[in-house]
Structure formats: C-alpha cells, structure tokens
C-alpha cells in the first residue's frame, strides 16, 4: 500500500487575498506588510521584490508597488475555508501555517485527480491559487511544491508536481542542499567548506564523514538527502510556543505605553494559551531598540496559564531589559516551553486558586462571545486612549500579522 | 596563634563548619573560618549572617593561644592533600601558614583581622528544650525535604519547629505536600513556642543534622526566641535567624475524618511507584493509583515514553475503591527516608482530597493529588 503526502501552499497568500477582494489590485504589483514585505504578488516579483525585504528597498526596486497593511483576520478566515476543503478530501491533514498544509492518503489510486480537484475547488470557492507537491513523504512533497512555484514564476500554469515512489533520491539530487530541513546558514558553512552544494553530493557522502561533520544529526540528514523522511503527518500539532509582538514606528520611548503594551501582548498570549489548553513553563521578553540592536531576557516560571503571574514576571524582566534609554522599535513576548496544564492540587490556597480560575474562564467566555476588547484590563486603558481599536483588537503596527 | 593539630580531625571539623559558609559572595570575610585557640582546644566559627556555627575541636596542642582568620576552601584542600599526621598552623592578622611536621611542605595565605569577623549570640539562656540527638536527627530527615525551594513561597522555605511541654513537632511543606514529625522533648525553665510559629531555614536544619551524627544518645538543647534559635550539641552551638512570616495553618489542612484506610509495605510500595514512574515524562509527571480492596494498580502514560502498569496486592483494606493521581516524586521523596519494613498506613477520601500517609504515631505525610 502506497503512502501519498500532498503538500499545499497558497500562492502569495496575503497579497492574493487582497487582490481577490479588490479587483483594482488584480494584475498589479502588490505587497502586504509594514516595515518589511510579508507577502508580495507574482506581478511584483520580476521587479525583484521578495518576502522579508524591507519595504523601502521594495519601493525602490518597484516604484509603482502598491503597499497594503493587511488584515490577519481576513487571511485566517480564508485559511479556515481552505483547511475545511482539505479535510473533506483527505483523512489526515496537518496545518503547519495559515497557508501551509500537508494531506495524507494511503493506497488510493486516484490521488492525482483528487489533488487537482481540490485545487479547482479552492480556486472557485475561496478564490485563491495553490501550488501542490505530491510524493511519498513530506520532504519530497514540499520540494515538489517549490518546483511548481518556480515554474509559475517562469510563466507555467500547472499547479501540481508529482514525484513517483522510488524516484525520490533521483528527484532531489540536483536541488541545492538548502531545500533540506535543518540546513541553515551554519550547516551551509560546514557543507561549503567540504564543497557540498547539491543534495546529490550530500547523499553520496560516507556516513562516517557526515557524523564527523554534524554529530548526531549526521545520519538523519543523510537520510533526508537520500529522499527518506520519516516525519509523520500529524493531526493535532501542539504548538511549541505562543508569541505576540508588535513594532513601533516611530520608535516608542513612553514607558507607560510600553508597559501597557507589554501587558496587552501577554494578555493575548495567555488567552491563546488557554484556548489550546496549555500552560507555559517559561517566558521570554524581547525588544529591538531604535538602533536595531536586539535584547531579550528569558526566565523559567512554574507551569501556568494565568496572565497575572506572567505579567508580574514580564514587567520585572522588561525593566531590566530597557536599560539603554533608547526608544524601542519592537516589543514582543514568547511563552515556551509549553505543556499540559499543571493540575497539582494545593493544600493552602485551593479556594483562592479556584476563584482565580473561575474568573479567568468567565473572562474568556465573555471575550469569546463579544470580542476580545469587551473586557479591558486597567493596564490597557492607556492603549485605548492612544490607539485605534475595534471589538477584537487594537490596531497594531503589523495588521497583516495581528492576531 | 600557633597550634599543632591532628590533620584528619581538623579536616573533619573544617568540613563540618564549612557548610555554614555562604554560597554567594556576601562579604569576602565570610568565605573564611574564624579559629579561637585557648584552653587546649579550638573554637571554629563560620557564618553567613543568617546561620552560624561555633564548633569545639579537641586534641590539639596549643603552642600560642590567640585568634585567626583562615581561608576555608584553601584550608580544607591543604588538609586533604597533606600527607602528615600532624600539621602546624601559625597565624596572625596578616598571614596564616600551614606546614607539615614531617614532610617539607609549607603554605602561606593572606589573612585578616579576626575582630572583623561577625559574631553571633552564645547559648546563655536558662530556658530551653532538651531532645535526644537521634530522635531530632530522624525528625529533621523526615521533614526538611518537603520544604519549598523557591523563594516565591518564602515562609515555606523553612521547617516549623514547635516545642510545647514535652512534645516537639517539626512541620515542612511546599504547599502541595506536608511532612509532620513528632517527638519527645523536655522543657527546662518553662521554655515554649506557644503563641508564635518559629520557622527555621532549611540550611540551618541541614547544618544541625550533620552535627547530630556522632552520638544518638547525646542530649541537644534548643532555645527558640522570637527572632532566632540556638542549638547546643555536645561540641557545637548552631545559631540561626528565623524565617520572617507566618507558617500556613497546617492543622487546618489535615483531614479529621478519612473514609478509606489500608496498610502498605513501604518497600513494595516504593518499588511499585518507581516502576510505574519510569513511563512518565518531565512534562507531566502523573501516576494513576487505582485502590480496590484486593489490589492496587498503578498506571502511567508518557506522551513520548509509553505505558506502564504495576499491580500490588493489598490487605486490611477498609472503604470504597478510589482512583487518584499523584506526582510520583512526592511519594518517593517520602518513601526514600522511611524504614523499608515499618508498616505504612494510608488514608484516602476521594480523588480531589489530600491523601494521608502515617508511619507509626510519630510521622504523618500529606499529599495533594493531581486532578
């Protein structure tokens, strides 16, 4: 019985959604983002605009580029529609990101036509184009998707690339080694040092050499280079971390506003944590100064999903971090490592804890029904006075990523 | 000051008092020991300003009496490495020299003015309690492990030391489990701790426990005052400030009436808990205990590890079946320090209420379950 993994990626997701909703944008170079390009339409690519590029640079390269701030919730709803379609056609679906999904079938003969039907369905119902790679495992499927994208950039229109079973190694051979997961700048440096640039060259490397170069990671890396990828398509992905961050332009120096923002970000992160029934055992506060220098501080906490505890810790960390008397360009929090909620009973403050728990779940319920900002903490009032908002959210600097 | 001493005896004494030296850099002088030589003996002193010890060292040949400051870590290393049975120590406020009596070695270190070394009170009170060393040591061993490590629960970082009439009670808790050991003590001069909750820091308890190892028959004097405590053993005086704050109301959390009771063999139960715990992972340490009149079944399942199931026959079970989850660490912490053969009584109510273990009349251990 053959296993088939389909990797599906929405083309220029944020930009394409904007073009879908506004006919005036169709056929024109569009970029979504604030500060940096979060997504850019195919029309902008011949000009050299790329994801991750600073907007000023993108505008310089493509003077008639249309730049939009974007709206995360719009993308989330499009993504939800796409995932629902995927779940109708495949028994196992893994959602990696809003526009990045793996599907898995076993032994079905008509997978190719199902895949094409899925793409047509998404195109007609959601109004977005997708690129898909179909192969025996996740790695090869993802690389095949990349091939489709590269073909599209050259003007081809086919949305599916298929790699038959048994040809994985051959298929990967000519790709640059960066396509393999786990090959970052550091591994690249090591590989370049031994003159390995293509997957083929890595696949042919003797085991002993790979182990010497990469230690324990050497063997799995060789397997990947030979087209062997044991990773499963996982139904429920437990998130590894929950993070929320925002940027300031111009850079912000008002401590009152910054601490209010810190509280707000944590409140949202803790809400996300409770929604996925998880607790965190650590917290990281990060800032980027106006001179672009980064600073961060992390601390372990006792397993919790209560923002009151996190806020207290985060504030003390934040005070330590902001010692440079320079305004901030970015402020963020990250909660990790995550784990199940600590259900250890306590001897002395059981009643108090129960009351706290009831208060939190009550607050969450109100927010679920009437929007996040239907309950505002005292510390966030500062933001109400200073920022635009709707029932769910303050209008932050990066709307395309504001959850 | 000039003294010829028996190397191994002095080494043991230095190691004993070194336990009081602060781990952090509080004040440079506290990294030293103070030695007072006179009357054919030394008094070695170490302190971190919270906890202090004054230990008598006998069997020395005092050639010149006096006081000296000795660098603790270096002195212990020298005494450990030296090959002579006897060493000669000479010191003044500028330098201290240790030399071998038979081998040609000599170590010279900078010293300080002994008057600068902080002092702490002597044991002079006429009112105190007397407890036998063996019993006190056992009580400390059975409780102090349960005290909290984190400073967030500050008042739980020590052991409650209650002395009333002829009873001594030591209680320690971290808010999730609680250990209570009782013993017999004799009040002298009407000494009592009634009316306040003296909390002795964990460090002082550990230091005291090490000093009780010599002779279990020895009588220890304990004098607890509103802000500090003094212990007098045969050779040493240990001083400690009390932890500031109120100890939680431990009497209120020990259930009066429990519905299910049974007797366990500690060794077999300990083995079963350890076996079941193999399949827990650090993210969620949880073992499910299913108690029925015939047997106890322990189950654990780790996210990545796998599953375990261990059964244990039960006798003299009285009550209804109970399914309850515990963090296995909280049980093994207790089972480690109990005698493996003395019967252990377990009382339960239900899956959400604390479980009470009792070993004899003198020891209770209360654990909150995982819900």
Interface residues (C-beta under 8 A of the other chain):
Chain A: X302 X339 X340 X343 X344 X345 X346 X347 X348 X349
Chain B: X150 X152 X173 X175 X176 X177 X178 X248 X249 X253 X283 X284 X325 X327 X352 X354 X366 X368 X369 X370 X371
